[in-house]
Amino acid sequence: MALRRILFLAIVSGLLAVPLMCKEDGHEWAKTDTLLSGAYVACEFVDWMQTREICRHPELDESNPALGPHPTAGQINRHFIKTTLIDLALAYVLKKVAPPWVSRTFQSVNIGVELDCINANRKNGIRVNLGFTF
């Protein structure tokens, strides 16, 4: 278990360091921004599927206060679609109006938050099998 925690912290630390390692390229969207957005969407998708799994088990409570303890599948779908689109739009706007590191830091923090949610769900026994288990 300790090794998983160390690995998790190493991944999150690496993701948070990405904005500092990237070449500054002005306000244009770059491959780095696309990779960060893709990683965020992938993490958001896994969290979404885990949350839908919680919905299928009435004995489990959802910990996200925005959803409440027993959300419906529709509430879960709307929540994740909305938050994903808003976060991607905000990353794009930040890229256009602020230094590149601001948008990349925002995306990296979002990835870290999602990884923490995925890990917390996993610790609570919530599994999703998408060809491999989370």
C-alpha positions as CSV (number, residue, x, y, z in Angstrom):
1,M,0.0,0.0,0.0
2,A,2.8,2.4,0.8
3,L,4.3,1.9,-2.7
4,R,1.0,2.9,-4.3
5,R,0.9,6.1,-2.2
6,I,4.4,6.9,-3.2
7,L,3.7,6.3,-6.8
8,F,0.5,8.4,-6.6
9,L,2.4,11.3,-5.0
10,A,5.2,11.0,-7.6
11,I,2.7,11.2,-10.4
12,V,0.8,14.2,-8.9
13,S,4.1,16.0,-8.2
14,G,5.3,15.4,-11.8
15,L,2.0,16.8,-13.2
16,L,2.2,19.8,-11.0
17,A,5.8,20.4,-12.2
18,V,4.9,20.3,-15.9
19,P,4.0,24.0,-16.2
20,L,7.5,24.9,-14.8
21,M,9.3,22.6,-17.3
22,C,7.5,23.7,-20.4
23,K,8.9,26.1,-22.9
24,E,7.0,29.4,-22.9
25,D,5.2,29.8,-26.2
26,G,3.1,32.8,-25.7
27,H,-0.7,32.7,-25.9
28,E,-1.0,30.0,-28.6
29,W,-2.3,26.6,-27.7
30,A,0.6,24.1,-27.8
31,K,1.0,20.3,-27.7
32,T,1.7,20.6,-24.0
33,D,-1.7,22.2,-23.4
34,T,-3.4,19.5,-25.5
35,L,-1.6,16.7,-23.5
36,L,-2.6,18.3,-20.2
37,S,-6.2,18.7,-21.4
38,G,-6.3,15.1,-22.6
39,A,-4.9,13.9,-19.3
40,Y,-7.6,15.9,-17.4
41,V,-10.4,14.6,-19.6
42,A,-9.2,11.0,-19.1
43,C,-9.1,11.5,-15.3
44,E,-12.5,13.2,-15.3
45,F,-13.9,10.2,-17.3
46,V,-12.6,7.7,-14.8
47,D,-14.0,9.7,-11.9
48,W,-17.3,10.0,-13.8
49,M,-17.5,6.2,-14.3
50,Q,-16.7,5.6,-10.6
51,T,-19.4,8.1,-9.6
52,R,-21.9,6.3,-11.8
53,E,-20.9,3.1,-10.0
54,I,-21.7,4.7,-6.7
55,C,-25.2,5.6,-8.1
56,R,-25.8,1.9,-8.7
57,H,-25.2,1.0,-5.1
58,P,-27.7,2.8,-2.7
59,E,-25.7,1.8,0.3
60,L,-22.8,4.0,-0.9
61,D,-22.8,7.8,-0.4
62,E,-21.3,10.3,-2.9
63,S,-18.8,12.6,-1.1
64,N,-19.1,15.5,-3.6
65,P,-21.3,18.1,-2.0
66,A,-22.3,19.4,-5.5
67,L,-24.0,16.1,-6.2
68,G,-25.4,15.2,-2.8
69,P,-25.2,11.8,-1.2
70,H,-27.5,9.9,-3.6
71,P,-27.4,11.5,-7.1
72,T,-29.2,10.1,-10.1
73,A,-27.4,9.0,-13.2
74,G,-28.8,12.1,-15.0
75,Q,-27.5,14.4,-12.2
76,I,-24.1,12.7,-12.4
77,N,-23.9,13.0,-16.2
78,R,-24.9,16.7,-16.2
79,H,-22.4,17.5,-13.5
80,F,-19.5,15.9,-15.2
81,I,-20.3,17.2,-18.7
82,K,-20.7,20.7,-17.2
83,T,-17.5,20.7,-15.1
84,T,-15.4,19.2,-17.9
85,L,-16.6,21.8,-20.5
86,I,-16.2,24.7,-18.0
87,D,-12.7,23.6,-16.9
88,L,-11.5,23.2,-20.5
89,A,-13.0,26.5,-21.5
90,L,-11.4,28.2,-18.6
91,A,-8.0,26.6,-19.4
92,Y,-8.4,28.0,-23.0
93,V,-9.3,31.5,-21.8
94,L,-6.4,31.5,-19.3
95,K,-4.0,30.5,-22.1
96,K,-5.2,33.5,-24.1
97,V,-5.1,36.2,-21.4
98,A,-2.4,35.1,-19.0
99,P,1.2,33.8,-19.1
100,P,1.3,30.1,-20.3
101,W,2.2,28.8,-16.9
102,V,-1.1,30.0,-15.5
103,S,-3.3,27.8,-17.7
104,R,-0.9,24.8,-17.4
105,T,-0.9,25.1,-13.6
106,F,-4.7,25.3,-13.6
107,Q,-4.9,22.1,-15.7
108,S,-2.2,20.3,-13.6
109,V,-4.1,21.1,-10.4
110,N,-7.3,19.8,-12.0
111,I,-5.5,16.6,-12.9
112,G,-4.2,16.3,-9.3
113,V,-7.7,16.8,-7.9
114,E,-9.1,14.2,-10.2
115,L,-6.4,11.7,-9.4
116,D,-7.1,12.2,-5.7
117,C,-10.8,11.6,-6.3
118,I,-10.1,8.4,-8.3
119,N,-7.7,7.2,-5.5
120,A,-10.3,8.0,-2.8
121,N,-13.0,6.1,-4.7
122,R,-10.6,3.2,-5.2
123,K,-9.8,3.1,-1.5
124,N,-13.5,2.9,-0.8
125,G,-13.8,-0.2,-3.0
126,I,-15.3,1.5,-6.0
127,R,-13.9,-0.2,-9.1
128,V,-14.5,0.5,-12.7
129,N,-13.4,-1.9,-15.4
130,L,-12.7,-0.3,-18.7
131,G,-10.5,-3.1,-20.0
132,F,-8.3,-2.5,-17.0
133,T,-9.5,-1.8,-13.4
134,F,-9.3,1.6,-11.7
